Amino acid sequence: MPKLATQQLFILAICRFAEPVALTSVFPYLPEMIESFGVATPDIAKWAGITSAVFSLSQCVTGIAWGRASDRFGRKPVIMMGLLCTMVSCLLFGFSQSLPWAIIARSCAGASNGNVGIIRTMVAELTPQKELQPRAFSIMPLVWSIGSIFGPSFGGALANPAARYPNVFGHNSFLVKYPFALPNLAASILFLVGLTTGFLFLKETLDSKKHRRDYGRMLGNLLLKPFTKGKRVSKWKGDREQASSLLKHSRMSSISTLNDVRESSKASKPGKKTPRYAEVFTKQANINLLTYTLLALHAVAYDQLLPVFMHLPPQEDRAHDPDVRLPFKFAGGFGIDSSRIGIIFTVYGVVGMLLQFLVFPPLARRYGVLNCLRACTIAFPIAYIATPFAVLLPTPLSQQIGILLIMLIKCWAAIFAFPCSTILLTNSAVSLRILGTLNGVATSISAIGRAAGPALAGYTFSIGVDKGYMVLPWWTLAFCAVLGAIPTWWLVEKEGFGGGDNDNGENGFCSDEVRDDLLPDSGDDEPATSDDDSQTVGITGSSDAADQVESVDNDLVAIDDLDTFPSIKKRTTIESKDSTGQRLHPDLASIPPKRMTSPIGMRDNIGPGGGRRLSNGLGQTRSGYGVGGTAYS
């Protein structure tokens, strides 16, 4: 049964964690920051929308470039570069002294941040099996939810500390001059943690770059060596000492030649072609991109407009104001400060985290990601239409409780909708080879929605404040949410990459083409059986022998680099049998057994049926057989 790559997903989560913290920490103090630049109160929402929009517009311009760079140079180096650039941009924003400075810093942050799509691609490559995707693809949104807990909390608490805590920071000239630097300095520490963890322990998942030397991981293994020494227990049975000695001698003798073969093979092998856009923009991919873009437009705009609405002063004496005509014409907000806004968003994030971790995976498995997405698209407009009416509740406490309940409905919809849309987009790709480019395209196109949404919401909010119609921005978002629900009825829920029909065997299993190159022609010395017009190799062995493979796997030079040995001839299928001649589980039939170099001096016939000479010329082996004719099934 397939299992999640838990360790690598956890490392990815650490790399990802700093970004939602840095982004959501801005929400509580952004209106206050813009106000400190001398912007008039009616225009705060407009400039807050523009500040958010330039981030997404810059991300749109560079998203495809980051995705294609990850397809060419590898996922890991591009993620590390993105983290570094985002950290620098975060610091620039914290030290902003004027509105243009803040806007330029946000633009740089968007341009340097292509990690959303690349991390999504790595999750897909680590988890090709469809049954594991709801759990795997819920991890990064879960990280976002956790980040959205910490971000608003310390963003609201640490912003303008000299004014908020005069007894502690009132005499600190640095914090007086840069009132919004402290939350960004705290976020930069998280970026350093992510950079260090990723550099030392993150594995490359791009197939063409997996086998290159990773000095970061080498250093990480060296640092972990004192803590892992002596914990490995060998399972070798039988004549362990003799076999180990022979295998060690063979390994030391053949490793240099094997490396030479690999290098020469890779040098002569033509590079993989860059994915064509016709492969990327299939019908289902286009519908998924449209759905994801509209989802990002209204969901992100809501989250970024809500703090402005909360910070807006309330409308005084609404009951006796002649300009107020309920239920549609009224104005005013909640009039709460950044620390209270941070607390409300923290509760919002905690509930989102619980929904993400405990509720989403089982429901997505039970009802399917497409049905869950369609249900969420119905909930969004309901939450948006209800939002402005929370200010009509009689007391400030009831108003804050009311808006929090509405936020939780929107939270439930967003927590389900984003990973569902991501899973559907990932499975719409025709191949894992184009997945990096597809997710780069998704990042760029959805960034158009992330830019247009806050800008549109900020503009309509300013009009609503000026004309006295607070329903205008929220009902505009509701209309966008209705439009976003329409394409979901043309979506098709496709299978993941964990099946046997992957185009190039890129999911980790061997495709027919690769398997054909991997196995030798059947000669007179290798009897083959026929079953349904396909050639098969019968492999017999004991259950004890199967236990030995895992033990020796790391001590042998396994010939599992398929690109290294293109000359090995054709065989289409493998049929595994136990010692009684019965077939093993059908899932094992598509996976060729490991082949190992035989010790120097070993006789020609290793096991029944004879042996063959490998391309390294140092020994002979027969597929599936080790020393002394022992079979590994």
C-alpha positions as CSV (number, residue, x, y, z in Angstrom):
1,M,0.0,0.0,0.0
2,P,1.5,3.4,-1.0
3,K,2.5,5.8,1.8
4,L,3.0,9.5,2.1
5,A,6.5,10.9,1.8
6,T,5.9,12.3,5.3
7,Q,9.5,13.5,5.9
8,Q,9.8,15.4,2.7
9,L,6.4,16.9,2.9
10,F,7.2,18.1,6.4
11,I,10.4,19.8,5.1
12,L,8.4,21.4,2.4
13,A,6.0,22.7,5.0
14,I,8.8,24.3,6.9
15,C,10.0,26.0,3.7
16,R,6.5,27.2,3.0
17,F,5.6,28.4,6.5
18,A,7.3,31.8,6.4
19,E,5.4,33.0,3.4
20,P,1.8,32.9,4.8
21,V,3.1,34.3,8.0
22,A,4.7,37.3,6.2
23,L,1.7,37.9,4.0
24,T,-1.0,37.6,6.6
25,S,1.0,39.6,9.2
26,V,0.4,42.6,7.0
27,F,-3.4,42.5,7.1
28,P,-4.0,43.9,10.6
29,Y,-1.7,46.9,10.2
30,L,-1.9,47.7,6.5
31,P,-4.7,50.3,6.9
32,E,-2.8,51.9,9.8
33,M,0.4,51.9,7.8
34,I,-1.2,53.6,4.8
35,E,-2.9,56.1,7.1
36,S,0.6,56.9,8.6
37,F,1.8,57.9,5.1
38,G,-0.8,60.7,5.1
39,V,-3.5,59.1,3.0
40,A,-7.0,60.4,3.7
41,T,-9.4,58.0,5.4
42,P,-11.8,57.5,2.4
43,D,-8.9,56.6,0.1
44,I,-7.3,54.0,2.5
45,A,-9.2,51.1,1.0
46,K,-8.3,52.1,-2.5
47,W,-4.5,52.3,-1.7
48,A,-4.7,49.1,0.3
49,G,-6.2,47.3,-2.7
50,I,-3.5,48.8,-5.0
51,T,-0.7,47.7,-2.6
52,S,-2.1,44.2,-2.6
53,A,-2.7,44.2,-6.4
54,V,0.9,45.1,-7.3
55,F,2.1,42.0,-5.4
56,S,-0.1,39.8,-7.5
57,L,0.6,41.6,-10.8
58,S,4.3,41.1,-10.3
59,Q,3.7,37.5,-9.5
60,C,1.7,37.2,-12.7
61,V,4.6,38.5,-14.8
62,T,7.2,36.2,-13.3
63,G,5.1,33.1,-12.4
64,I,5.6,31.2,-15.7
65,A,9.3,32.0,-15.7
66,W,9.8,30.6,-12.2
67,G,7.8,27.4,-13.2
68,R,9.9,26.9,-16.4
69,A,13.1,27.6,-14.4
70,S,12.1,24.8,-12.0
71,D,11.6,22.4,-14.9
72,R,15.0,23.3,-16.2
73,F,17.2,23.7,-13.2
74,G,15.3,21.7,-10.6
75,R,12.7,22.4,-7.9
76,K,15.0,22.8,-5.0
77,P,17.3,25.6,-6.2
78,V,14.4,27.7,-7.5
79,I,12.6,27.3,-4.1
80,M,15.7,28.4,-2.2
81,M,16.1,31.4,-4.4
82,G,12.5,32.4,-4.1
83,L,12.7,32.2,-0.3
84,L,15.8,34.4,-0.2
85,C,14.3,37.1,-2.5
86,T,11.0,37.1,-0.6
87,M,12.8,37.6,2.7
88,V,14.7,40.6,1.3
89,S,11.5,42.1,0.0
90,C,9.7,41.5,3.3
91,L,12.4,43.6,5.1
92,L,12.2,46.3,2.5
93,F,8.4,46.6,3.1
94,G,8.9,46.7,6.9
95,F,11.3,49.7,6.5
96,S,9.0,51.6,4.2
97,Q,8.8,55.4,4.9
98,S,6.4,56.4,2.1
99,L,3.6,54.9,0.1
100,P,5.6,54.5,-3.2
101,W,8.3,52.7,-1.2
102,A,5.8,50.3,0.2
103,I,4.2,49.6,-3.2
104,I,7.6,49.0,-4.8
105,A,8.6,46.6,-2.0
106,R,5.4,44.6,-2.4
107,S,6.0,44.5,-6.1
108,C,9.4,43.1,-5.6
109,A,8.0,40.5,-3.2
110,G,5.5,39.4,-5.8
111,A,8.0,39.2,-8.6
112,S,10.4,37.1,-6.5
113,N,7.8,34.7,-5.2
114,G,7.1,31.8,-7.5
115,N,7.2,29.2,-4.8
116,V,3.4,28.5,-4.6
117,G,3.3,26.7,-7.9
118,I,6.7,25.0,-7.5
119,I,5.9,23.6,-4.0
120,R,2.6,22.4,-5.4
121,T,4.5,20.6,-8.2
122,M,6.8,18.9,-5.6
123,V,3.8,17.7,-3.7
124,A,2.4,16.2,-6.9
125,E,5.7,14.5,-7.7
126,L,6.0,13.1,-4.1
127,T,2.4,11.9,-4.2
128,P,1.3,10.6,-7.6
129,Q,-1.3,8.2,-6.1
130,K,-4.8,9.6,-6.2
131,E,-5.9,8.0,-2.9
132,L,-3.2,10.0,-1.1
133,Q,-3.8,13.3,-2.8
134,P,-6.5,14.7,-0.5
135,R,-4.2,14.3,2.5
136,A,-1.0,15.4,0.7
137,F,-2.6,18.4,-1.0
138,S,-4.2,19.5,2.3
139,I,-0.8,19.9,3.9
140,M,0.2,23.1,2.3
141,P,-3.2,24.8,2.8
142,L,-2.9,23.5,6.4
143,V,0.5,25.3,6.6
144,W,-1.2,28.4,5.3
145,S,-3.9,28.1,8.0
146,I,-1.2,27.8,10.7
147,G,0.7,30.7,9.2
148,S,-2.5,32.7,9.2
149,I,-2.8,32.1,12.9
150,F,0.7,33.4,13.8
151,G,0.8,36.1,11.1
152,P,-2.1,38.3,12.2
153,S,-1.3,37.6,15.8
154,F,2.2,39.0,15.9
155,G,1.5,41.4,13.0
156,G,-1.1,43.1,15.1
157,A,0.9,42.8,18.3
158,L,4.2,44.0,17.0
159,A,3.2,46.7,14.6
160,N,4.0,50.3,15.9
161,P,5.3,49.0,19.2
162,A,6.5,52.4,20.3
163,A,3.0,53.8,20.3
164,R,1.3,50.6,21.6
165,Y,3.8,49.8,24.4
166,P,5.3,53.2,25.3
167,N,6.8,52.0,28.6
168,V,8.8,49.3,26.8
169,F,9.6,50.7,23.3
170,G,8.7,54.4,23.6
171,H,12.4,55.5,23.9
172,N,13.6,53.2,21.1
173,S,14.5,55.6,18.2
174,F,14.8,52.7,15.7
175,L,11.2,51.5,16.3
176,V,9.9,55.1,16.4
177,K,11.4,55.8,13.0
178,Y,10.4,52.4,11.6
179,P,7.1,51.5,13.3
180,F,6.3,48.5,11.1
181,A,9.8,46.9,10.9
182,L,9.4,44.6,13.9
183,P,6.8,42.2,12.5
184,N,8.8,41.9,9.3
185,L,12.1,41.3,11.2
186,A,10.3,38.5,13.0
187,A,9.1,37.0,9.7
188,S,12.6,37.2,8.2
189,I,13.8,34.8,11.0
190,L,11.2,32.3,9.8
191,F,12.5,32.7,6.2
192,L,16.0,31.9,7.5
193,V,14.7,28.7,9.2
194,G,13.0,27.6,6.0
195,L,16.1,28.4,3.9
196,T,18.4,26.4,6.2
197,T,16.1,23.4,6.5
198,G,15.5,23.2,2.7
199,F,19.2,23.6,1.9
200,L,20.2,20.8,4.2
201,F,17.4,18.3,3.9
202,L,15.1,18.9,1.0
203,K,15.4,16.4,-1.9
204,E,15.1,17.2,-5.5
205,T,12.0,15.7,-7.1
206,L,12.5,16.7,-10.8
207,D,13.3,13.4,-12.5
208,S,16.1,14.7,-14.7
209,K,17.9,16.3,-11.7
210,K,17.4,13.7,-9.0
211,H,20.8,12.1,-9.3
212,R,23.0,15.2,-9.4
213,R,25.2,15.8,-6.4
214,D,23.5,17.9,-3.7
215,Y,26.1,19.5,-1.4
216,G,23.4,20.8,0.9
217,R,22.0,17.4,1.6
218,M,25.6,16.0,2.0
219,L,26.2,18.6,4.7
220,G,22.9,17.8,6.3
221,N,23.7,14.1,6.4
222,L,27.1,14.9,7.9
223,L,25.4,17.0,10.6
224,L,22.9,14.2,11.4
225,K,25.5,11.5,11.4
226,P,26.3,11.6,15.1
227,F,22.6,11.2,15.9
228,T,22.0,8.3,13.5
229,K,25.2,6.3,14.0
230,G,24.6,2.7,15.1
231,K,20.8,2.8,14.7
232,R,20.8,0.7,11.5
233,V,20.1,-3.0,12.0
234,S,20.9,-5.5,9.3
235,K,18.3,-8.1,8.3
236,W,20.8,-10.3,6.3
237,K,20.2,-14.0,7.0
238,G,22.2,-17.1,6.2
239,D,25.8,-16.8,5.4
240,R,26.0,-13.0,6.2
241,E,29.7,-12.5,6.7
242,Q,30.8,-14.3,3.5
243,A,28.2,-12.6,1.3
244,S,28.9,-9.2,2.8
245,S,32.6,-9.5,2.2
246,L,32.2,-10.5,-1.4
247,L,29.6,-7.7,-2.1
248,K,31.8,-5.1,-0.4
249,H,34.7,-6.1,-2.6
250,S,32.6,-5.9,-5.7
251,R,31.2,-2.5,-4.8
252,M,34.6,-1.0,-4.2
253,S,35.9,-2.4,-7.5
254,S,33.0,-1.4,-9.7
255,I,31.8,1.9,-8.4
256,S,34.2,4.1,-10.3
257,T,33.5,2.3,-13.6
258,L,29.8,2.6,-13.0
259,N,30.1,6.3,-12.4
260,D,32.0,6.6,-15.7
261,V,29.3,4.8,-17.5
262,R,26.6,7.0,-16.1
263,E,28.5,10.2,-16.9
264,S,29.2,9.1,-20.5
265,S,25.6,8.0,-21.0
266,K,24.2,11.3,-19.7
267,A,26.6,13.3,-21.8
268,S,25.5,11.5,-25.0
269,K,21.8,11.5,-24.1
270,P,19.8,14.4,-25.7
271,G,18.2,16.8,-23.2
272,K,14.5,16.6,-22.6
273,K,12.4,18.9,-24.7
274,T,10.8,22.0,-23.2
275,P,7.1,21.3,-22.8
276,R,5.0,22.8,-25.6
277,Y,2.1,25.1,-24.6
278,A,-0.3,22.8,-26.5
279,E,0.5,20.1,-24.0
280,V,-0.1,22.5,-21.1
281,F,-3.3,24.2,-22.3
282,T,-5.6,21.2,-22.7
283,K,-9.4,21.7,-22.4
284,Q,-9.6,20.5,-18.8
285,A,-6.5,22.5,-17.8
286,N,-8.0,25.7,-19.2
287,I,-11.3,25.2,-17.3
288,N,-9.3,24.5,-14.1
289,L,-7.2,27.6,-14.6
290,L,-10.3,29.7,-15.1
291,T,-11.9,28.3,-12.0
292,Y,-8.8,28.7,-9.9
293,T,-8.3,32.3,-11.1
294,L,-11.9,33.4,-10.3
295,L,-11.6,31.6,-6.9
296,A,-8.4,33.6,-6.2
297,L,-10.0,36.8,-7.3
298,H,-12.9,36.9,-4.8
299,A,-11.4,34.8,-1.9
300,V,-8.2,36.8,-1.7
301,A,-10.0,40.2,-2.2
302,Y,-12.4,39.3,0.7
303,D,-9.5,38.5,3.1
304,Q,-7.6,41.7,2.2
305,L,-10.7,44.0,2.3
306,L,-12.0,42.7,5.6
307,P,-9.4,44.4,7.8
308,V,-10.1,47.7,6.1
309,F,-13.8,47.3,6.8
310,M,-13.1,46.4,10.5
311,H,-10.8,49.4,10.9
312,L,-13.3,51.9,9.3
313,P,-15.0,54.1,11.9
314,P,-18.6,53.2,12.6
315,Q,-21.5,55.3,11.3
316,E,-22.8,57.5,14.1
317,D,-26.4,57.7,15.1
318,R,-27.5,55.4,12.2
319,A,-31.1,55.3,13.4
320,H,-31.6,59.0,13.0
321,D,-29.5,59.6,9.9
322,P,-31.7,60.6,7.0
323,D,-29.2,59.2,4.5
324,V,-29.6,55.7,5.9
325,R,-32.3,53.7,4.1
326,L,-32.2,50.1,5.3
327,P,-31.7,47.4,4.2
328,F,-29.4,48.6,1.4
329,K,-28.2,52.1,2.1
330,F,-25.9,52.4,5.1
331,A,-22.2,53.0,5.7
332,G,-19.6,52.7,8.4
333,G,-17.4,49.9,9.8
334,F,-16.5,48.4,13.1
335,G,-13.9,50.9,14.3
336,I,-11.6,48.4,15.9
337,D,-7.8,48.6,16.1
338,S,-5.1,46.3,14.7
339,S,-4.6,44.2,17.8
340,R,-8.3,43.2,17.9
341,I,-8.3,42.6,14.2
342,G,-5.3,40.3,14.8
343,I,-7.2,38.3,17.4
344,I,-10.2,37.8,15.1
345,F,-8.0,36.7,12.3
346,T,-6.2,34.3,14.7
347,V,-9.5,32.6,15.6
348,Y,-10.2,32.5,11.9
349,G,-6.9,30.7,11.3
350,V,-7.3,28.2,14.1
351,V,-10.7,27.1,12.8
352,G,-9.2,26.9,9.3
353,M,-6.4,24.7,10.5
354,L,-8.8,22.3,12.3
355,L,-11.0,22.1,9.2
356,Q,-8.0,21.5,7.0
357,F,-6.5,18.7,9.0
358,L,-9.5,16.9,10.5
359,V,-12.4,17.5,8.2
360,F,-11.2,18.1,4.6
361,P,-9.4,14.8,3.9
362,P,-12.1,12.3,4.9
363,L,-14.9,14.4,3.2
364,A,-12.9,14.8,0.0
365,R,-12.2,11.0,-0.1
366,R,-15.9,10.2,0.6
367,Y,-17.6,12.7,-1.8
368,G,-14.8,13.5,-4.2
369,V,-12.9,16.7,-4.7
370,L,-15.1,17.9,-7.6
371,N,-18.4,17.6,-5.5
372,C,-16.7,19.4,-2.6
373,L,-15.5,22.2,-4.9
374,R,-19.1,22.7,-6.3
375,A,-20.5,22.9,-2.8
376,C,-18.0,25.5,-1.8
377,T,-18.8,27.7,-4.8
378,I,-22.4,27.9,-3.5
379,A,-21.3,29.0,0.0
380,F,-19.0,31.8,-1.1
381,P,-21.7,34.2,-2.4
382,I,-23.9,33.6,0.7
383,A,-21.1,34.6,3.0
384,Y,-20.2,37.7,0.9
385,I,-23.9,39.0,0.8
386,A,-24.2,38.6,4.5
387,T,-20.9,40.4,5.4
388,P,-22.0,44.1,5.4
389,F,-25.0,43.5,7.5
390,A,-22.9,42.5,10.5
391,V,-22.4,46.2,11.3
392,L,-26.2,46.6,11.8
393,L,-26.1,44.4,15.0
394,P,-26.8,46.4,18.1
395,T,-23.6,46.2,20.1
396,P,-19.9,46.1,19.2
397,L,-19.5,42.7,20.7
398,S,-22.4,41.3,18.8
399,Q,-21.0,42.9,15.6
400,Q,-17.7,41.2,16.1
401,I,-19.2,37.8,16.9
402,G,-21.5,38.2,13.8
403,I,-18.6,39.0,11.4
404,L,-16.6,36.1,12.9
405,L,-19.4,33.6,12.2
406,I,-19.6,34.9,8.6
407,M,-15.8,34.6,8.3
408,L,-16.0,31.0,9.4
409,I,-18.5,30.1,6.7
410,K,-16.1,31.7,4.2
411,C,-13.2,29.9,5.9
412,W,-14.9,26.5,5.4
413,A,-15.5,27.2,1.8
414,A,-11.9,28.4,1.1
415,I,-10.3,25.6,3.1
416,F,-12.1,23.1,0.8
417,A,-12.1,25.0,-2.5
418,F,-8.3,25.7,-2.9
419,P,-6.9,22.2,-2.4
420,C,-9.8,20.7,-4.4
421,S,-9.0,23.1,-7.3
422,T,-5.3,22.3,-6.9
423,I,-5.9,18.5,-7.1
424,L,-8.1,18.9,-10.1
425,L,-5.6,21.1,-11.9
426,T,-2.7,18.7,-11.1
427,N,-4.6,15.7,-12.4
428,S,-5.6,17.5,-15.6
429,A,-1.9,17.6,-16.6
430,V,-1.1,15.1,-19.4
431,S,2.3,14.3,-17.8
432,L,4.4,15.0,-14.8
433,R,7.0,16.4,-17.2
434,I,4.8,19.5,-17.8
435,L,3.6,19.9,-14.2
436,G,6.1,22.6,-13.2
437,T,5.2,24.7,-16.2
438,L,1.4,24.1,-15.7
439,N,1.7,25.2,-12.0
440,G,3.8,28.2,-13.1
441,V,1.1,29.2,-15.5
442,A,-1.5,28.7,-12.8
443,T,0.5,31.0,-10.5
444,S,0.7,33.7,-13.2
445,I,-2.9,33.5,-14.3
446,S,-4.3,33.3,-10.8
447,A,-2.2,36.2,-9.9
448,I,-4.3,38.2,-12.4
449,G,-7.3,37.4,-10.2
450,R,-5.4,38.2,-7.0
451,A,-4.5,41.5,-8.5
452,A,-7.8,42.4,-10.0
453,G,-9.8,41.3,-6.9
454,P,-8.3,43.6,-4.3
455,A,-8.1,46.5,-6.7
456,L,-11.8,46.0,-7.7
457,A,-12.8,45.5,-4.1
458,G,-10.9,48.6,-2.9
459,Y,-12.3,50.8,-5.6
460,T,-15.9,49.7,-5.0
461,F,-15.3,50.0,-1.2
462,S,-14.3,53.7,-1.6
463,I,-17.3,54.3,-3.7
464,G,-19.5,52.6,-1.2
465,V,-18.1,54.7,1.7
466,D,-18.5,57.9,-0.4
467,K,-22.1,57.1,-1.5
468,G,-23.3,55.4,1.6
469,Y,-23.7,51.9,0.1
470,M,-21.6,49.6,2.1
471,V,-23.2,46.6,0.4
472,L,-21.5,47.6,-2.9
473,P,-18.0,46.0,-2.5
474,W,-19.3,42.8,-0.9
475,W,-22.1,42.2,-3.4
476,T,-19.6,42.8,-6.2
477,L,-17.5,40.0,-4.7
478,A,-20.6,37.8,-4.5
479,F,-21.3,38.4,-8.2
480,C,-17.7,37.3,-9.0
481,A,-18.2,34.2,-6.8
482,V,-21.3,33.3,-8.8
483,L,-19.3,33.6,-12.0
484,G,-16.6,31.4,-10.5
485,A,-19.2,28.7,-9.8
486,I,-20.2,28.3,-13.4
487,P,-17.1,26.6,-14.9
488,T,-17.1,23.9,-12.2
489,W,-20.0,22.2,-13.9
490,W,-17.7,21.5,-17.0
491,L,-14.9,20.1,-14.9
492,V,-14.1,16.4,-15.0
493,E,-12.4,14.6,-12.0
494,K,-9.5,12.7,-13.6
495,E,-7.2,10.0,-12.2
496,G,-3.9,10.9,-10.6
497,F,-0.4,9.9,-11.7
498,G,-0.3,6.9,-9.4
499,G,-1.7,4.4,-11.9
500,G,0.0,2.4,-14.5
501,D,-0.8,4.5,-17.5
502,N,1.6,7.4,-16.9
503,D,3.2,8.4,-20.1
504,N,6.9,8.1,-19.2
505,G,6.9,6.1,-16.0
506,E,7.4,9.4,-14.2
507,N,5.5,8.4,-11.2
508,G,8.3,6.1,-10.0
509,F,7.0,2.9,-11.7
510,C,8.4,1.6,-15.0
511,S,6.5,2.3,-18.2
512,D,6.4,-0.3,-20.9
513,E,8.9,1.7,-22.9
514,V,11.4,1.9,-20.1
515,R,10.8,-1.8,-19.1
516,D,11.4,-2.8,-22.7
517,D,14.9,-1.2,-22.5
518,L,15.5,-2.6,-19.1
519,L,15.2,-6.4,-19.6
520,P,17.2,-8.6,-22.0
521,D,16.2,-10.5,-25.0
522,S,15.3,-14.1,-24.1
523,G,17.9,-16.4,-25.4
524,D,18.3,-20.1,-25.4
525,D,19.8,-19.9,-21.9
526,E,16.8,-18.0,-20.5
527,P,13.5,-19.8,-20.9
528,A,10.5,-17.5,-21.2
529,T,6.8,-18.3,-20.8
530,S,3.9,-17.0,-22.8
531,D,0.8,-15.5,-21.2
532,D,-1.7,-13.5,-23.3
533,D,0.9,-12.9,-26.0
534,S,3.3,-11.1,-23.7
535,Q,6.7,-12.3,-22.7
536,T,7.3,-12.9,-19.0
537,V,10.2,-13.8,-16.7
538,G,9.4,-16.2,-13.9
539,I,11.2,-15.3,-10.7
540,T,11.2,-17.8,-7.9
541,G,12.4,-17.5,-4.4
542,S,11.7,-17.7,-0.7
543,S,10.1,-15.2,1.6
544,D,13.3,-15.0,3.5
545,A,15.2,-13.9,0.5
546,A,12.7,-11.0,-0.1
547,D,13.6,-9.7,3.4
548,Q,17.2,-9.5,2.4
549,V,16.7,-7.0,-0.4
550,E,16.1,-4.0,1.8
551,S,19.1,-4.8,3.9
552,V,21.6,-4.9,1.1
553,D,20.0,-2.2,-1.0
554,N,22.2,0.5,0.4
555,D,25.3,-1.5,0.4
556,L,25.2,-2.5,-3.2
557,V,25.5,-0.6,-6.5
558,A,22.0,-1.2,-7.7
559,I,21.5,-0.8,-11.4
560,D,18.3,1.2,-11.2
561,D,19.3,4.2,-13.3
562,L,17.4,3.4,-16.4
563,D,18.9,6.2,-18.4
564,T,22.4,4.7,-17.8
565,F,21.8,1.4,-19.5
566,P,19.9,2.0,-22.7
567,S,21.5,-0.9,-24.4
568,I,19.8,-3.6,-22.3
569,K,17.3,-5.2,-24.6
570,K,13.5,-5.7,-24.8
571,R,11.2,-7.4,-22.4
572,T,7.6,-6.2,-21.9
573,T,6.3,-7.7,-18.7
574,I,7.5,-9.3,-15.5
575,E,5.6,-12.0,-13.8
576,S,6.7,-12.6,-10.2
577,K,6.3,-16.0,-8.6
578,D,7.0,-17.5,-5.3
579,S,8.8,-20.8,-4.7
580,T,5.6,-22.8,-5.4
581,G,5.2,-21.2,-8.8
582,Q,2.1,-19.1,-7.8
583,R,1.8,-15.6,-8.9
584,L,2.5,-12.8,-6.5
585,H,0.3,-9.7,-6.1
586,P,-0.4,-8.1,-9.5
587,D,0.9,-4.7,-8.4
588,L,4.3,-6.3,-8.2
589,A,4.2,-7.6,-11.7
590,S,4.8,-4.2,-13.2
591,I,7.9,-3.5,-11.2
592,P,11.2,-5.0,-12.3
593,P,13.3,-6.6,-9.6
594,K,16.5,-4.9,-8.5
595,R,19.6,-6.0,-10.4
596,M,23.0,-6.0,-8.7
597,T,26.5,-6.3,-9.9
598,S,28.0,-9.7,-9.1
599,P,31.3,-10.1,-7.3
600,I,34.4,-10.4,-9.3
601,G,35.4,-14.0,-9.9
602,M,31.9,-15.3,-9.5
603,R,31.1,-18.1,-11.8
604,D,29.1,-17.5,-15.0
605,N,25.9,-19.3,-14.0
606,I,24.5,-17.4,-11.0
607,G,21.3,-19.3,-10.3
608,P,19.3,-21.3,-12.8
609,G,19.2,-20.3,-16.4
610,G,22.7,-18.8,-16.5
611,G,24.0,-15.3,-16.3
612,R,24.7,-12.3,-18.4
613,R,27.5,-9.7,-18.6
614,L,26.6,-6.2,-17.6
615,S,27.9,-3.0,-19.4
616,N,30.4,-2.3,-16.6
617,G,32.2,-5.5,-17.5
618,L,33.0,-6.4,-13.9
619,G,30.7,-9.3,-13.2
620,Q,27.7,-11.2,-14.3
621,T,24.3,-11.4,-12.9
622,R,20.9,-12.6,-13.8
623,S,17.8,-10.4,-13.1
624,G,16.6,-11.1,-9.7
625,Y,19.4,-13.4,-8.5
626,G,22.1,-12.6,-6.0
627,V,25.1,-14.5,-4.7
628,G,24.9,-18.3,-4.7
629,G,21.8,-18.4,-6.9
630,T,19.6,-16.9,-4.2
631,A,16.5,-15.3,-5.7
632,Y,15.0,-12.0,-4.6
633,S,11.4,-11.8,-5.4
